[in-house]
Amino acid sequence: MRPVAMTNMNPPSLLDEFAPARQFGEFHTVRVRAAADKVYRAIKDVTAAEITFFRTLTWIRRFGRPGPESILNAPAREPLLEVATRTGFLLLADDSHRELVLGTVVIAPEGAQRPATPDQFKLLAGPGFAKATINFRLEDEGETCLLSTETRVQATDARSRRRFAMYWFAIYPGSAFIRRMWLRAIKRRAERPEGRASRPGRL
């Protein structure tokens, strides 16, 4: 999947409201042969089992430890975004059929209170934090849609930035692969004929 330039005819991304600056990030796109409303449903309904190697790579990332349910230890058959928003991610914005934005705190000082609302997430700026924001965005092209996902990470001080840089260096290849496979799973779900069961990805 190759990057596609955004045009000035499209409205600004909601991601800019919550992550106007970043030190780390990635961006991926795929074109989907389906109407925007069907693609948006697929974004919300896609499961870990449909994303190729998702469960294998997240198992490696948590070093094989079982741990509690989370985005890194997701049930195979539940919508992945539902798992995310009940285990540490905040739903920051949901503009139906256009864009969905999630956020989470990936580094925080010991004992720090985590943001519980989109406004709290937006205003979080004290030292010792790193915030990750991810979106799924649709550009309706009529019979097709351009689907993109972008991840932005902003650290609030130099020490947190150095800590996250080491982590990012280690996980980026797997993270980028997961994002691309996630888009492909959404594409498969959105393009399949109505009534046909979803096809699991490779574990």
C-alpha positions as CSV (number, residue, x, y, z in Angstrom):
1,M,0.0,0.0,0.0
2,R,1.5,3.3,-1.0
3,P,1.0,6.7,0.7
4,V,-1.6,8.9,-1.0
5,A,-1.3,12.7,-0.7
6,M,-4.2,14.4,1.1
7,T,-5.8,17.2,-1.0
8,N,-7.0,20.6,0.3
9,M,-10.6,19.7,-0.7
10,N,-10.8,17.3,2.2
11,P,-11.7,18.7,5.7
12,P,-8.9,18.7,8.3
13,S,-8.3,15.5,10.2
14,L,-9.8,15.3,13.7
15,L,-6.5,13.9,14.7
16,D,-5.1,17.5,14.5
17,E,-7.3,18.5,17.4
18,F,-5.9,15.9,19.8
19,A,-2.3,15.5,18.4
20,P,-1.3,18.7,16.6
21,A,2.4,17.9,17.3
22,R,4.3,14.6,17.3
23,Q,7.8,13.1,17.6
24,F,6.9,9.6,16.3
25,G,4.3,8.4,13.8
26,E,3.2,6.3,10.9
27,F,0.7,6.5,8.1
28,H,-0.9,3.9,5.9
29,T,-3.6,3.8,3.3
30,V,-5.7,1.3,1.2
31,R,-8.4,1.8,-1.4
32,V,-11.6,0.0,-0.7
33,R,-14.3,-0.9,-3.3
34,A,-17.3,-0.3,-1.0
35,A,-19.5,2.6,0.1
36,A,-18.4,4.7,3.0
37,D,-21.1,3.5,5.4
38,K,-20.1,-0.1,4.8
39,V,-16.4,0.6,5.3
40,Y,-17.1,2.5,8.5
41,R,-19.0,-0.5,9.9
42,A,-16.1,-2.7,9.0
43,I,-13.7,-0.4,10.9
44,K,-15.8,-0.9,14.0
45,D,-16.6,-4.6,13.6
46,V,-13.3,-6.1,12.5
47,T,-11.8,-8.6,14.9
48,A,-8.3,-9.7,15.9
49,A,-8.9,-13.0,14.2
50,E,-9.4,-11.3,10.8
51,I,-6.0,-9.4,11.0
52,T,-3.2,-11.5,9.7
53,F,-0.6,-12.4,12.3
54,F,-2.2,-9.9,14.8
55,R,-2.4,-12.3,17.7
56,T,1.1,-13.8,17.0
57,L,2.8,-10.4,16.9
58,T,1.0,-9.1,20.0
59,W,1.9,-12.4,21.8
60,I,5.5,-11.7,21.0
61,R,5.2,-8.0,22.1
62,R,3.9,-9.1,25.5
63,F,6.7,-11.7,25.7
64,G,4.2,-14.6,25.7
65,R,2.7,-13.5,29.1
66,P,-1.0,-14.2,29.4
67,G,-1.9,-11.0,31.2
68,P,-5.3,-9.3,31.4
69,E,-7.5,-8.5,28.3
70,S,-6.1,-5.6,26.3
71,I,-5.3,-4.6,22.7
72,L,-2.2,-6.8,23.1
73,N,-4.2,-9.7,24.4
74,A,-7.5,-9.3,22.6
75,P,-10.2,-12.0,22.3
76,A,-10.2,-13.4,18.8
77,R,-13.8,-12.9,17.9
78,E,-14.7,-9.5,19.5
79,P,-14.6,-6.2,17.6
80,L,-11.1,-5.0,18.2
81,L,-12.0,-1.3,18.8
82,E,-14.5,-2.4,21.5
83,V,-11.7,-4.2,23.2
84,A,-9.4,-1.2,22.9
85,T,-11.9,1.3,24.4
86,R,-12.7,-0.9,27.4
87,T,-9.0,-1.6,28.2
88,G,-7.1,1.7,28.2
89,F,-8.0,3.6,25.0
90,L,-10.3,6.6,25.0
91,L,-12.7,7.2,22.1
92,L,-11.7,10.9,21.4
93,A,-13.9,11.5,18.3
94,D,-16.4,9.7,16.1
95,D,-17.5,11.5,13.0
96,S,-19.7,8.8,11.5
97,H,-18.7,7.7,8.0
98,R,-15.6,10.0,8.0
99,E,-13.2,9.6,10.9
100,L,-12.7,7.8,14.2
101,V,-10.0,8.8,16.7
102,L,-8.6,6.9,19.7
103,G,-6.0,7.9,22.3
104,T,-4.1,6.3,25.1
105,V,-1.2,7.2,27.5
106,V,1.8,5.0,26.9
107,I,4.2,6.6,29.5
108,A,3.1,8.2,32.7
109,P,4.7,9.1,36.0
110,E,4.0,6.6,38.8
111,G,0.7,7.2,40.4
112,A,-0.4,9.8,37.8
113,Q,-4.1,10.0,37.0
114,R,-5.0,8.9,33.5
115,P,-7.2,11.1,31.4
116,A,-10.9,10.0,31.5
117,T,-12.4,12.3,28.9
118,P,-11.3,13.7,25.4
119,D,-10.8,17.1,26.9
120,Q,-8.5,15.7,29.7
121,F,-6.5,13.8,27.1
122,K,-6.2,17.0,24.9
123,L,-4.9,19.1,27.9
124,L,-2.5,16.5,29.3
125,A,0.8,18.3,29.1
126,G,2.8,17.8,32.3
127,P,6.3,16.2,32.3
128,G,6.7,12.5,32.3
129,F,4.0,11.6,29.8
130,A,3.8,10.2,26.3
131,K,0.4,10.2,24.5
132,A,-0.5,8.0,21.5
133,T,-3.3,8.9,19.1
134,I,-4.6,6.8,16.3
135,N,-7.3,7.4,13.7
136,F,-9.1,5.7,10.9
137,R,-10.2,8.1,8.2
138,L,-12.4,7.8,5.1
139,E,-12.3,9.8,1.9
140,D,-15.5,9.0,0.0
141,E,-14.8,8.6,-3.7
142,G,-18.2,7.4,-4.8
143,E,-17.9,3.7,-5.6
144,T,-14.7,3.5,-3.6
145,C,-13.2,4.9,-0.5
146,L,-9.6,5.8,0.5
147,L,-9.1,4.4,4.0
148,S,-6.2,5.6,6.0
149,T,-4.8,5.1,9.5
150,E,-2.3,7.4,11.2
151,T,-0.6,7.0,14.5
152,R,1.0,10.0,16.3
153,V,3.0,9.9,19.6
154,Q,4.0,12.9,21.5
155,A,6.2,12.9,24.6
156,T,5.8,15.9,27.0
157,D,9.5,16.1,28.0
158,A,13.0,15.0,26.8
159,R,13.3,12.1,29.2
160,S,10.0,10.6,28.2
161,R,10.9,11.1,24.5
162,R,14.1,9.2,25.0
163,R,12.3,6.4,26.8
164,F,9.7,6.1,24.1
165,A,12.3,6.3,21.3
166,M,13.9,3.1,22.5
167,Y,10.5,1.4,22.6
168,W,9.5,2.7,19.2
169,F,12.8,1.5,17.7
170,A,12.0,-2.0,18.9
171,I,8.3,-2.2,18.0
172,Y,8.0,-0.1,14.9
173,P,8.4,-2.8,12.3
174,G,5.8,-5.0,13.9
175,S,3.5,-2.0,14.5
176,A,3.7,-0.9,10.9
177,F,2.9,-4.5,9.7
178,I,-0.1,-4.7,12.0
179,R,-1.5,-1.4,10.8
180,R,-1.2,-2.6,7.2
181,M,-2.8,-5.9,7.9
182,W,-5.5,-4.1,10.0
183,L,-6.4,-2.0,6.9
184,R,-6.5,-5.1,4.7
185,A,-8.8,-6.9,7.1
186,I,-11.2,-3.9,7.1
187,K,-11.0,-3.9,3.3
188,R,-11.8,-7.6,3.1
189,R,-14.8,-7.3,5.5
190,A,-16.2,-4.2,3.6
191,E,-15.8,-5.7,0.2
192,R,-17.3,-9.1,0.9
193,P,-20.9,-9.8,-0.3
194,E,-23.6,-9.3,2.3
195,G,-24.3,-12.5,4.3
196,R,-20.9,-14.1,3.7
197,A,-19.0,-14.9,6.9
198,S,-15.7,-13.0,7.5
199,R,-12.5,-14.9,6.7
200,P,-10.0,-15.2,9.5
201,G,-6.5,-13.9,8.9
202,R,-3.4,-16.0,9.5
203,L,-2.6,-16.3,13.2
